């Protein structure tokens, strides 16, 4: 709430934890005078169900082009799991950046 009250443009440069998103937090983020992309992390394929659930909340509040995911590959994941995460993001029309 305090960030919104400043009226200043806000940008988070790190990947936020999309698993922690709920309706209240999503509304607060979407109401900010936000400059740039909302960046989240998708590090583990096991998190796909919660990310899918939270996308239903998030996509009602912001445009697809405003959302980007960081995808860390090759660290505690198999190639199959890495491909599954990227495929999921592509299917949902979300931008992503892959880190090795």
C-alpha positions as CSV (number, residue, x, y, z in Angstrom):
1,X,0.0,0.0,0.0
2,X,2.8,2.4,0.8
3,X,4.4,1.9,-2.6
4,X,1.1,2.8,-4.3
5,X,0.7,5.9,-2.1
6,X,4.0,7.4,-3.3
7,X,2.6,7.6,-6.8
8,X,6.2,6.9,-8.1
9,X,7.0,4.5,-10.8
10,X,8.0,1.1,-9.4
11,X,10.1,-1.7,-10.9
12,X,11.2,-5.0,-9.3
13,X,14.3,-6.3,-11.1
14,X,14.5,-9.6,-9.3
15,X,12.2,-12.6,-9.9
16,X,9.3,-12.5,-7.5
17,X,7.9,-15.7,-6.1
18,X,4.8,-16.4,-8.1
19,X,3.9,-19.3,-5.8
20,X,3.1,-16.8,-3.0
21,X,0.6,-14.8,-5.1
22,X,-3.0,-14.6,-4.0
23,X,-5.8,-12.3,-5.0
24,X,-5.0,-9.6,-2.5
25,X,-1.2,-9.5,-3.4
26,X,-2.0,-9.7,-7.1
27,X,-4.4,-6.7,-6.9
28,X,-1.8,-4.7,-5.0
29,X,0.9,-5.4,-7.6
30,X,-1.4,-4.6,-10.5
31,X,-2.5,-1.3,-8.9
32,X,1.1,0.0,-8.7
33,X,2.4,2.6,-11.1
34,X,4.5,-0.2,-12.5
35,X,7.2,0.5,-15.1
36,X,8.3,-2.5,-17.1
37,X,7.6,-6.2,-16.8
38,X,6.5,-8.1,-13.7
39,X,9.2,-10.7,-13.3
40,X,8.7,-14.0,-11.6
41,X,10.7,-17.2,-11.1
42,X,9.7,-20.7,-12.3
43,X,12.5,-22.8,-10.9
44,X,10.8,-26.2,-10.3
45,X,8.4,-28.1,-12.5
46,X,6.7,-29.4,-9.3
47,X,5.4,-25.8,-8.9
48,X,3.5,-26.0,-12.1
49,X,0.1,-26.6,-10.4
50,X,0.3,-23.6,-8.1
51,X,1.7,-21.4,-11.0
52,X,-1.2,-22.5,-13.2
53,X,-3.7,-21.7,-10.4
54,X,-2.2,-18.3,-9.8
55,X,-2.1,-17.5,-13.5
56,X,-5.9,-17.5,-13.4
57,X,-5.8,-14.8,-10.8
58,X,-3.0,-12.8,-12.4
59,X,-4.2,-12.8,-16.1
60,X,-7.4,-11.1,-15.0
61,X,-5.4,-8.2,-13.7
62,X,-2.5,-7.5,-16.2
63,X,-1.8,-8.0,-19.8
64,X,0.3,-11.1,-20.9
65,X,3.1,-8.9,-22.3
66,X,3.6,-7.4,-18.8
67,X,4.6,-10.8,-17.3
68,X,7.9,-12.5,-17.6
69,X,9.4,-15.6,-16.0
70,X,13.0,-16.4,-15.2
71,X,13.6,-20.1,-15.9
72,X,16.8,-21.6,-14.3
73,X,17.7,-24.7,-16.3
74,X,20.2,-27.5,-15.7
75,X,20.3,-26.9,-11.9
76,X,18.4,-29.5,-9.9
77,X,16.3,-30.3,-13.0
78,X,16.4,-32.6,-15.9
79,X,16.2,-31.6,-19.6
80,X,12.7,-33.0,-19.7
81,X,11.6,-30.9,-16.7
82,X,13.2,-27.8,-18.2
83,X,11.4,-28.3,-21.5
84,X,8.1,-28.9,-19.7
85,X,8.4,-25.5,-17.9
86,X,9.3,-23.6,-21.1
87,X,6.5,-25.3,-23.0
88,X,4.0,-24.5,-20.3
89,X,5.0,-20.8,-20.4
90,X,4.8,-20.7,-24.2
91,X,1.4,-22.4,-24.1
92,X,0.2,-19.6,-21.8
93,X,1.6,-16.9,-24.0
94,X,4.1,-15.7,-21.4
95,X,7.6,-14.3,-22.0
96,X,10.5,-16.0,-20.3
97,X,14.3,-15.7,-20.0
98,X,16.3,-18.8,-19.6
99,X,19.4,-18.9,-17.4
100,X,22.0,-21.7,-17.5
